[in-house]
Amino acid sequence: MQVLVTGGAGFVGSALARRLVALGHSVRVIDDLSAGDPARLPEEASFSRGDVNDLPRLWTLLQGVDVVYHLAARVSVPESVRYPREYNAVNVGGTVSILEAMRDVGVRRMVFVSSGAIYGDQGHQPLREVFPPNPLSPYAVSKLAAEQYIHTIGQLWDIETVSLRVFNAYGPFQQLPVTHPPVIPHFIHQILGHGSLVIHGDGKQTRDFVYIDDVVNALVAAAAAPNTNRRMINVGSGVETTINQLVEMIGVATGQHPHVLHISGQGGGASRMCADLALAHDLLNYEPKVFLSDGLRRTVTEDDRFAVRSVGE
């Protein structure tokens, strides 16, 4: 199978590319490197630096492609509040550009990486795909808008589409930008550097943390799974974890005693998040295999940014 992965030099995209190559598929990657690292790609993958709004480049890359994995996106909730126009241009405009290029070349299947953030605050947990969206940030709005474009344009242009609503993915080599870093690598970095962890509010807000290998399992399955056209499917661990619990578990994984500072106010996003995985199980045969405690241990020991500073090293 010939595959194009947009945003393929990023955390999830590069892990997906490595798995697809290992499975014997031919992989092409496009990434603007605003956050990605091509060094994480396998040598067998063909890499092109570029923008997903560049239609001529997309026409070239899509020749002979069977499936597009569309991961290219800006992904920071706090950053999206400051730069909503950029998030709209990349996350929404880029999605429409990919669809146009697929139509022009004749590619007939897209797997889109959406986000659990589109649910926002709901009255019930776990979160099911039938719940009405309640996005609380421009990032979440952009993912919801992209889902709607994919659903509508796919139907109009006869492109098979499936959207995977991935919750809080984590694992070794996740990007750690200076501003707005993801919570797990940021907390590990702070703890190992003997810094303080700043938690907004009482730390009882919850998230569904899903290990990168489990996310990739779902993505691989979605490329060929039947009865998924136009479907939105949750991908998570199915376990609700408070931020306070996360800190304790990272302390165990690192062998350190975290120093926590609580500040007033919320850090953005929903107060509770946990994925219902019934549909993923039925349609993708998806079962998360890595518990958070084990995933944190793997992250600390396998990521060379952390391993040399952890206990016993």
C-alpha positions in Angstrom: 0.0 0.0 0.0 1.2 3.5 -0.9 0.5 6.0 1.9 1.0 9.8 2.4 1.3 11.0 6.0 0.8 14.8 6.4 2.5 16.1 9.5 4.5 12.9 9.4 7.6 14.3 11.1 5.6 15.1 14.2 5.3 12.9 17.3 2.3 10.8 16.2 3.1 11.0 12.5 6.7 9.7 12.8 5.6 6.8 15.0 3.0 6.0 12.4 5.5 6.2 9.6 7.9 3.8 11.4 5.1 1.3 11.9 3.8 1.5 8.3 7.3 1.0 7.0 7.8 -2.0 9.3 4.6 -3.5 7.9 6.0 -3.2 4.4 4.0 -0.2 3.1 5.5 2.5 1.0 5.4 5.8 2.9 5.6 9.4 1.8 5.7 12.2 4.4 5.0 16.0 4.1 5.7 18.3 7.0 6.6 22.0 7.3 8.9 21.2 10.3 7.2 23.9 12.4 7.2 21.2 15.2 8.4 18.0 13.6 11.8 16.3 13.4 12.6 14.4 10.2 15.4 12.5 12.1 12.6 10.5 13.7 11.5 9.1 10.3 12.7 5.8 9.0 15.2 5.9 6.2 12.7 4.1 3.9 10.2 6.9 4.1 10.3 9.6 1.4 10.3 13.0 3.1 9.2 16.3 1.6 9.3 19.6 3.5 6.3 21.6 2.6 3.0 23.2 3.4 -0.3 21.3 3.1 -1.8 24.3 1.4 0.6 23.9 -1.5 -1.6 22.1 -4.0 1.0 21.6 -6.8 3.3 19.8 -4.3 0.3 17.7 -3.0 -0.6 16.7 -6.6 2.9 15.3 -7.0 3.0 13.5 -3.6 -0.4 12.0 -4.1 0.4 10.2 -7.3 -0.3 6.5 -6.8 -1.3 6.9 -3.2 -4.0 4.6 -1.7 -4.6 6.2 1.7 -3.9 9.7 3.1 -3.3 10.0 6.9 -3.9 13.6 7.6 -2.1 14.7 10.8 -0.7 18.1 9.8 -2.1 20.6 12.4 -1.3 23.1 15.1 -2.1 21.4 18.3 -1.7 23.7 21.4 -4.9 24.7 23.1 -3.4 27.8 24.9 -1.6 28.9 21.7 -4.8 28.6 19.7 -6.4 31.2 22.0 -3.7 33.7 21.0 -3.5 32.8 17.3 -6.9 31.6 16.2 -6.4 32.8 12.6 -3.3 30.6 12.2 -5.1 27.6 13.6 -7.9 28.1 11.2 -5.6 28.5 8.2 -3.6 25.3 9.0 -6.1 23.0 10.7 -9.2 23.9 8.6 -7.7 25.4 5.4 -5.0 22.7 5.2 -7.7 20.0 5.5 -9.7 21.4 2.6 -6.5 21.7 0.5 -5.7 18.0 1.1 -9.2 17.0 0.1 -9.1 19.1 -3.1 -5.8 17.6 -4.0 -7.2 14.1 -3.4 -10.1 14.8 -5.6 -7.9 16.1 -8.4 -5.6 13.1 -8.3 -8.2 10.5 -7.5 -7.2 9.3 -4.0 -10.2 7.7 -2.4 -9.5 7.3 1.4 -8.5 9.6 4.2 -7.9 8.8 7.9 -8.0 12.1 9.8 -6.6 12.6 13.3 -9.1 14.7 15.2 -9.2 15.4 18.9 -11.2 14.5 22.0 -11.1 18.3 22.8 -14.1 18.8 20.6 -16.3 17.4 23.3 -15.5 20.1 25.8 -17.4 19.9 29.1 -20.2 17.3 29.1 -22.7 16.2 31.7 -21.6 12.6 31.5 -18.4 10.5 31.3 -17.1 8.6 29.4 -17.5 10.6 26.3 -19.4 8.9 23.5 -19.2 9.9 19.8 -23.0 10.7 19.8 -22.5 13.5 22.4 -23.0 17.0 20.9 -19.7 18.8 20.5 -18.9 21.6 22.9 -15.5 23.0 21.8 -13.9 25.3 24.4 -10.9 26.6 22.4 -10.1 27.7 18.8 -8.1 24.5 18.5 -11.1 22.4 19.3 -13.3 24.5 16.9 -10.7 23.9 14.1 -10.8 20.2 14.6 -14.6 20.1 14.6 -14.7 22.3 11.5 -12.2 20.0 9.8 -14.3 16.9 10.7 -17.4 18.6 9.1 -15.5 19.5 5.9 -14.2 15.9 5.7 -17.7 14.5 6.2 -19.4 16.8 3.7 -16.7 16.9 1.0 -16.1 13.2 1.3 -19.7 12.6 0.5 -19.8 15.1 -2.3 -16.6 13.8 -4.0 -16.9 10.1 -3.2 -13.9 10.0 -0.8 -14.0 7.5 2.0 -13.2 9.3 5.3 -12.9 8.3 8.9 -12.0 10.7 11.8 -10.2 9.4 14.9 -10.8 11.5 17.9 -7.5 11.0 19.7 -7.3 12.0 23.3 -4.1 12.9 25.2 -1.4 11.0 23.4 2.0 10.6 25.0 5.2 8.6 24.9 9.0 8.7 24.2 10.3 11.6 22.1 7.1 13.7 22.3 8.0 17.3 21.3 8.9 19.6 24.2 8.5 23.2 22.9 9.6 26.1 25.1 6.0 27.5 25.1 2.9 25.5 25.8 4.6 22.0 26.1 2.4 18.9 26.4 1.8 18.0 30.1 3.6 14.7 30.4 7.0 15.5 28.9 6.9 18.9 30.6 6.2 17.4 34.0 9.0 14.7 33.5 11.4 17.4 32.4 10.6 19.6 35.4 10.8 16.8 37.9 14.1 15.5 36.7 15.5 19.0 36.7 14.3 19.5 40.2 11.9 22.2 39.2 8.4 22.9 40.4 5.2 21.7 38.7 2.6 24.4 38.3 -1.0 23.1 38.4 -4.0 25.2 37.6 -6.7 24.8 40.2 -6.9 21.9 42.6 -5.5 19.3 40.2 -8.8 17.3 40.2 -9.4 18.0 36.5 -9.1 14.8 34.5 -7.7 13.6 31.2 -7.5 10.4 29.2 -3.8 9.7 28.5 -3.2 7.2 25.7 0.2 5.7 24.9 1.6 6.3 21.4 1.7 2.6 20.4 -2.0 2.3 21.1 -2.7 5.4 19.0 -0.7 3.9 16.1 -2.6 0.6 16.4 -5.8 2.4 15.9 -4.5 4.4 12.9 -3.2 1.4 11.2 -6.5 -0.4 11.6 -8.5 2.6 10.3 -6.8 2.5 6.9 -8.5 -0.7 5.9 -11.3 -1.3 8.4 -14.8 -1.8 6.8 -17.9 0.2 7.8 -16.0 3.2 9.0 -16.9 5.7 6.2 -18.0 9.0 7.6 -17.5 7.8 11.2 -16.0 9.6 14.1 -14.2 7.2 16.5 -12.7 7.8 19.9 -9.1 6.7 20.5 -8.0 6.8 24.1 -7.1 4.6 27.1 -10.7 4.6 28.5 -9.2 5.5 31.9 -9.9 8.9 33.6 -6.8 10.3 35.4 -6.6 13.4 37.5 -3.7 15.7 37.2 -2.8 15.0 40.8 -2.7 11.3 40.1 -0.6 11.9 37.0 2.0 13.8 39.1 2.2 11.0 41.6 2.7 8.4 38.9 5.4 10.5 37.2 7.1 10.7 40.6 7.1 6.9 40.8 8.4 6.5 37.2 11.2 9.0 37.8 12.0 8.0 41.4 11.7 11.7 42.4 9.5 13.6 44.8 7.6 16.3 42.8 7.4 19.8 44.1 3.9 21.1 43.2 2.6 24.6 43.1 -1.2 25.1 42.8 -2.3 28.4 41.2 -5.9 29.8 41.0 -7.9 29.5 37.8 -8.2 26.9 35.1 -5.6 26.1 32.5 -8.0 25.8 29.7 -10.0 23.0 28.2 -12.6 20.7 29.8 -12.8 19.8 33.5 -13.2 16.1 32.8 -12.1 13.9 29.8 -12.4 10.1 29.4 -13.1 8.3 26.1 -15.7 5.7 25.6 -14.1 3.0 23.4 -17.0 0.8 22.5 -17.1 2.0 18.9 -13.4 1.7 18.5 -13.6 -1.8 19.7 -16.4 -2.7 17.4 -15.1 -1.0 14.2 -11.3 -1.2 14.6 -10.9 -4.1 17.0 -9.1 -1.6 19.2 -8.1 -2.4 22.7 -5.5 -0.2 24.6 -2.6 -2.3 25.7 -0.4 0.1 27.7 -1.4 1.2 31.1 -0.4 4.7 32.2 2.1 3.6 34.8 3.9 1.4 32.2 3.7 4.1 29.6 5.3 6.6 31.9 8.1 4.2 32.8 8.7 3.6 29.1 8.8 7.3 28.4 11.3 8.0 31.1 13.6 5.1 30.2 13.4 5.0 26.4 13.6 8.8 25.7 17.2 9.7 25.9 16.4 13.3 27.0 15.1 11.7 30.3 16.8 8.4 30.7 20.3 9.7 31.5 18.8 11.8 34.4 16.5 9.1 35.8 17.1 6.9 38.8 19.6 4.2 38.3 21.3 5.8 35.3 
